[in-house]
Amino acid sequence: HINILLSSWVEFMHFIIMLFDVKSIVVNKPIGT
């Protein structure tokens, strides 16, 4: 039962990390290219 909660938490953290990666890429990308 705890394994399901842990796996869902890991997936959630992966989603958050992916969002931050995309956000940093967009922010670091020069405007107008």
PQR file of N, CA, C, O and H, with PARSE charges and radii, in Angstrom:
ATOM      1  N   HIS A   1       0.848  -1.203   0.000 -0.4000 1.5000
ATOM      2  CA  HIS A   1       0.000   0.000   0.000 -0.0000 2.0000
ATOM      3  C   HIS A   1       0.884   1.254   0.000  0.5500 1.7000
ATOM      4  O   HIS A   1       0.590   2.239  -0.677 -0.5500 1.4000
ATOM      5  N   ILE A   2       1.949   1.193   0.758 -0.4000 1.5000
ATOM      6  CA  ILE A   2       2.869   2.337   0.801 -0.0000 2.0000
ATOM      7  C   ILE A   2       3.629   2.449  -0.515  0.5500 1.7000
ATOM      8  O   ILE A   2       4.054   3.538  -0.899 -0.5500 1.4000
ATOM      9  H   ILE A   2       2.188   0.393   1.308  0.4000 1.0000
ATOM     10  N   ASN A   3       3.800   1.328  -1.205 -0.4000 1.5000
ATOM     11  CA  ASN A   3       4.536   1.343  -2.465 -0.0000 2.0000
ATOM     12  C   ASN A   3       3.801   2.147  -3.526  0.5500 1.7000
ATOM     13  O   ASN A   3       4.427   2.840  -4.327 -0.5500 1.4000
ATOM     14  H   ASN A   3       3.455   0.443  -0.893  0.4000 1.0000
ATOM     15  N   ILE A   4       2.470   2.057  -3.535 -0.4000 1.5000
ATOM     16  CA  ILE A   4       1.676   2.807  -4.505 -0.0000 2.0000
ATOM     17  C   ILE A   4       1.831   4.305  -4.254  0.5500 1.7000
ATOM     18  O   ILE A   4       1.978   5.091  -5.190 -0.5500 1.4000
ATOM     19  H   ILE A   4       1.961   1.494  -2.884  0.4000 1.0000
ATOM     20  N   LEU A   5       1.798   4.687  -2.988 -0.4000 1.5000
ATOM     21  CA  LEU A   5       1.949   6.096  -2.635 -0.0000 2.0000
ATOM     22  C   LEU A   5       3.339   6.592  -3.011  0.5500 1.7000
ATOM     23  O   LEU A   5       3.493   7.699  -3.525 -0.5500 1.4000
ATOM     24  H   LEU A   5       1.679   4.049  -2.227  0.4000 1.0000
ATOM     25  N   LEU A   6       4.347   5.765  -2.752 -0.4000 1.5000
ATOM     26  CA  LEU A   6       5.722   6.147  -3.042 -0.0000 2.0000
ATOM     27  C   LEU A   6       5.930   6.298  -4.543  0.5500 1.7000
ATOM     28  O   LEU A   6       6.557   7.259  -4.987 -0.5500 1.4000
ATOM     29  H   LEU A   6       4.221   4.866  -2.334  0.4000 1.0000
ATOM     30  N   SER A   7       5.412   5.361  -5.325 -0.4000 1.5000
ATOM     31  CA  SER A   7       5.589   5.413  -6.775 -0.0000 2.0000
ATOM     32  C   SER A   7       4.884   6.629  -7.363  0.5500 1.7000
ATOM     33  O   SER A   7       5.411   7.278  -8.267 -0.5500 1.4000
ATOM     34  H   SER A   7       4.902   4.580  -4.964  0.4000 1.0000
ATOM     35  N   SER A   8       3.691   6.939  -6.852 -0.4000 1.5000
ATOM     36  CA  SER A   8       2.963   8.102  -7.357 -0.0000 2.0000
ATOM     37  C   SER A   8       3.710   9.384  -6.994  0.5500 1.7000
ATOM     38  O   SER A   8       3.722  10.339  -7.771 -0.5500 1.4000
ATOM     39  H   SER A   8       3.263   6.412  -6.118  0.4000 1.0000
ATOM     40  N   TRP A   9       4.332   9.407  -5.814 -0.4000 1.5000
ATOM     41  CA  TRP A   9       5.111  10.572  -5.395 -0.0000 2.0000
ATOM     42  C   TRP A   9       6.333  10.736  -6.290  0.5500 1.7000
ATOM     43  O   TRP A   9       6.688  11.855  -6.660 -0.5500 1.4000
ATOM     44  H   TRP A   9       4.323   8.631  -5.183  0.4000 1.0000
ATOM     45  N   VAL A  10       6.980   9.619  -6.640 -0.4000 1.5000
ATOM     46  CA  VAL A  10       8.157   9.668  -7.512 -0.0000 2.0000
ATOM     47  C   VAL A  10       7.758  10.192  -8.890  0.5500 1.7000
ATOM     48  O   VAL A  10       8.469  11.008  -9.476 -0.5500 1.4000
ATOM     49  H   VAL A  10       6.691   8.710  -6.339  0.4000 1.0000
ATOM     50  N   GLU A  11       6.618   9.723  -9.407 -0.4000 1.5000
ATOM     51  CA  GLU A  11       6.150  10.200 -10.706 -0.0000 2.0000
ATOM     52  C   GLU A  11       5.842  11.691 -10.648  0.5500 1.7000
ATOM     53  O   GLU A  11       6.124  12.426 -11.593 -0.5500 1.4000
ATOM     54  H   GLU A  11       6.040   9.061  -8.931  0.4000 1.0000
ATOM     55  N   PHE A  12       5.261  12.134  -9.533 -0.4000 1.5000
ATOM     56  CA  PHE A  12       4.943  13.547  -9.357 -0.0000 2.0000
ATOM     57  C   PHE A  12       6.218  14.380  -9.341  0.5500 1.7000
ATOM     58  O   PHE A  12       6.270  15.448  -9.951 -0.5500 1.4000
ATOM     59  H   PHE A  12       5.031  11.536  -8.765  0.4000 1.0000
ATOM     60  N   MET A  13       7.244  13.898  -8.648 -0.4000 1.5000
ATOM     61  CA  MET A  13       8.507  14.620  -8.586 -0.0000 2.0000
ATOM     62  C   MET A  13       9.172  14.678  -9.956  0.5500 1.7000
ATOM     63  O   MET A  13       9.754  15.699 -10.321 -0.5500 1.4000
ATOM     64  H   MET A  13       7.201  13.030  -8.153  0.4000 1.0000
ATOM     65  N   HIS A  14       9.089  13.584 -10.716 -0.4000 1.5000
ATOM     66  CA  HIS A  14       9.629  13.578 -12.073 -0.0000 2.0000
ATOM     67  C   HIS A  14       8.927  14.621 -12.925  0.5500 1.7000
ATOM     68  O   HIS A  14       9.562  15.306 -13.727 -0.5500 1.4000
ATOM     69  H   HIS A  14       8.616  12.755 -10.419  0.4000 1.0000
ATOM     70  N   PHE A  15       7.606  14.742 -12.753 -0.4000 1.5000
ATOM     71  CA  PHE A  15       6.823  15.719 -13.501 -0.0000 2.0000
ATOM     72  C   PHE A  15       7.259  17.142 -13.151  0.5500 1.7000
ATOM     73  O   PHE A  15       7.407  17.989 -14.032 -0.5500 1.4000
ATOM     74  H   PHE A  15       7.090  14.185 -12.102  0.4000 1.0000
ATOM     75  N   ILE A  16       7.464  17.395 -11.853 -0.4000 1.5000
ATOM     76  CA  ILE A  16       7.893  18.722 -11.405 -0.0000 2.0000
ATOM     77  C   ILE A  16       9.278  19.052 -11.952  0.5500 1.7000
ATOM     78  O   ILE A  16       9.513  20.164 -12.424 -0.5500 1.4000
ATOM     79  H   ILE A  16       7.344  16.707 -11.137  0.4000 1.0000
ATOM     80  N   ILE A  17      10.192  18.090 -11.890 -0.4000 1.5000
ATOM     81  CA  ILE A  17      11.553  18.299 -12.394 -0.0000 2.0000
ATOM     82  C   ILE A  17      11.523  18.579 -13.892  0.5500 1.7000
ATOM     83  O   ILE A  17      12.255  19.439 -14.383 -0.5500 1.4000
ATOM     84  H   ILE A  17      10.002  17.186 -11.506  0.4000 1.0000
ATOM     85  N   MET A  18      10.673  17.849 -14.619 -0.4000 1.5000
ATOM     86  CA  MET A  18      10.560  18.041 -16.057 -0.0000 2.0000
ATOM     87  C   MET A  18      10.037  19.443 -16.366  0.5500 1.7000
ATOM     88  O   MET A  18      10.505  20.097 -17.297 -0.5500 1.4000
ATOM     89  H   MET A  18      10.079  17.150 -14.220  0.4000 1.0000
ATOM     90  N   LEU A  19       9.071  19.894 -15.583 -0.4000 1.5000
ATOM     91  CA  LEU A  19       8.530  21.242 -15.773 -0.0000 2.0000
ATOM     92  C   LEU A  19       9.613  22.291 -15.545  0.5500 1.7000
ATOM     93  O   LEU A  19       9.722  23.251 -16.308 -0.5500 1.4000
ATOM     94  H   LEU A  19       8.691  19.362 -14.826  0.4000 1.0000
ATOM     95  N   PHE A  20      10.415  22.108 -14.492 -0.4000 1.5000
ATOM     96  CA  PHE A  20      11.476  23.064 -14.197 -0.0000 2.0000
ATOM     97  C   PHE A  20      12.524  23.063 -15.310  0.5500 1.7000
ATOM     98  O   PHE A  20      13.060  24.117 -15.654 -0.5500 1.4000
ATOM     99  H   PHE A  20      10.326  21.328 -13.872  0.4000 1.0000
ATOM    100  N   ASP A  21      12.822  21.888 -15.876 -0.4000 1.5000
ATOM    101  CA  ASP A  21      13.790  21.796 -16.969 -0.0000 2.0000
ATOM    102  C   ASP A  21      13.285  22.558 -18.183  0.5500 1.7000
ATOM    103  O   ASP A  21      14.031  23.321 -18.796 -0.5500 1.4000
ATOM    104  H   ASP A  21      12.387  21.032 -15.596  0.4000 1.0000
ATOM    105  N   VAL A  22      12.018  22.352 -18.532 -0.4000 1.5000
ATOM    106  CA  VAL A  22      11.438  23.046 -19.684 -0.0000 2.0000
ATOM    107  C   VAL A  22      11.421  24.549 -19.433  0.5500 1.7000
ATOM    108  O   VAL A  22      11.712  25.338 -20.332 -0.5500 1.4000
ATOM    109  H   VAL A  22      11.412  21.731 -18.034  0.4000 1.0000
ATOM    110  N   LYS A  23      11.080  24.940 -18.213 -0.4000 1.5000
ATOM    111  CA  LYS A  23      11.014  26.360 -17.866 -0.0000 2.0000
ATOM    112  C   LYS A  23      12.392  27.001 -17.978  0.5500 1.7000
ATOM    113  O   LYS A  23      12.517  28.110 -18.496 -0.5500 1.4000
ATOM    114  H   LYS A  23      10.843  24.299 -17.483  0.4000 1.0000
ATOM    115  N   SER A  24      13.420  26.317 -17.500 -0.4000 1.5000
ATOM    116  CA  SER A  24      14.771  26.867 -17.551 -0.0000 2.0000
ATOM    117  C   SER A  24      15.255  26.976 -18.997  0.5500 1.7000
ATOM    118  O   SER A  24      15.955  27.924 -19.351 -0.5500 1.4000
ATOM    119  H   SER A  24      13.318  25.416 -17.079  0.4000 1.0000
ATOM    120  N   ILE A  25      14.879  25.999 -19.832 -0.4000 1.5000
ATOM    121  CA  ILE A  25      15.257  26.030 -21.244 -0.0000 2.0000
ATOM    122  C   ILE A  25      14.600  27.224 -21.930  0.5500 1.7000
ATOM    123  O   ILE A  25      15.236  27.930 -22.713 -0.5500 1.4000
ATOM    124  H   ILE A  25      14.311  25.229 -19.544  0.4000 1.0000
ATOM    125  N   VAL A  26      13.324  27.441 -21.630 -0.4000 1.5000
ATOM    126  CA  VAL A  26      12.602  28.563 -22.238 -0.0000 2.0000
ATOM    127  C   VAL A  26      13.185  29.894 -21.774  0.5500 1.7000
ATOM    128  O   VAL A  26      13.319  30.830 -22.563 -0.5500 1.4000
ATOM    129  H   VAL A  26      12.807  26.867 -20.994  0.4000 1.0000
ATOM    130  N   VAL A  27      13.532  29.973 -20.487 -0.4000 1.5000
ATOM    131  CA  VAL A  27      14.082  31.215 -19.936 -0.0000 2.0000
ATOM    132  C   VAL A  27      15.465  31.493 -20.511  0.5500 1.7000
ATOM    133  O   VAL A  27      15.788  32.641 -20.815 -0.5500 1.4000
ATOM    134  H   VAL A  27      13.424  29.213 -19.846  0.4000 1.0000
ATOM    135  N   ASN A  28      16.279  30.461 -20.662 -0.4000 1.5000
ATOM    136  CA  ASN A  28      17.648  30.638 -21.132 -0.0000 2.0000
ATOM    137  C   ASN A  28      17.721  30.851 -22.638  0.5500 1.7000
ATOM    138  O   ASN A  28      18.739  31.314 -23.153 -0.5500 1.4000
ATOM    139  H   ASN A  28      16.016  29.528 -20.414  0.4000 1.0000
ATOM    140  N   LYS A  29      16.646  30.514 -23.346 -0.4000 1.5000
ATOM    141  CA  LYS A  29      16.651  30.664 -24.801 -0.0000 2.0000
ATOM    142  C   LYS A  29      16.554  32.139 -25.171  0.5500 1.7000
ATOM    143  O   LYS A  29      15.670  32.838 -24.675 -0.5500 1.4000
ATOM    144  H   LYS A  29      15.819  30.138 -22.928  0.4000 1.0000
ATOM    145  N   PRO A  30      17.440  32.622 -26.025 -0.5600 1.5000
ATOM    146  CA  PRO A  30      17.413  34.030 -26.439  0.2800 2.0000
ATOM    147  C   PRO A  30      16.109  34.369 -27.153  0.5500 1.7000
ATOM    148  O   PRO A  30      15.578  33.554 -27.907 -0.5500 1.4000
ATOM    149  N   ILE A  31      15.605  35.550 -26.918 -0.4000 1.5000
ATOM    150  CA  ILE A  31      14.354  35.977 -27.547 -0.0000 2.0000
ATOM    151  C   ILE A  31      14.625  36.378 -28.994  0.5500 1.7000
ATOM    152  O   ILE A  31      15.595  37.082 -29.276 -0.5500 1.4000
ATOM    153  H   ILE A  31      16.036  36.212 -26.305  0.4000 1.0000
ATOM    154  N   GLY A  32      13.771  35.934 -29.905 -0.4000 1.5000
ATOM    155  CA  GLY A  32      13.876  36.332 -31.302 -0.0000 2.0000
ATOM    156  C   GLY A  32      14.535  35.280 -32.170  0.5500 1.7000
ATOM    157  O   GLY A  32      14.774  35.520 -33.354 -0.5500 1.4000
ATOM    158  H   GLY A  32      12.983  35.362 -29.675  0.4000 1.0000
ATOM    159  N   THR A  33      14.834  34.110 -31.601 -0.4000 1.5000
ATOM    160  CA  THR A  33      15.456  33.063 -32.406 -0.0000 2.0000
ATOM    161  C   THR A  33      14.419  32.050 -32.833  0.5500 1.7000
ATOM    162  O   THR A  33      14.746  31.084 -33.523 -0.5500 1.4000
ATOM    163  H   THR A  33      14.640  33.915 -30.639  0.4000 1.0000
TER
END
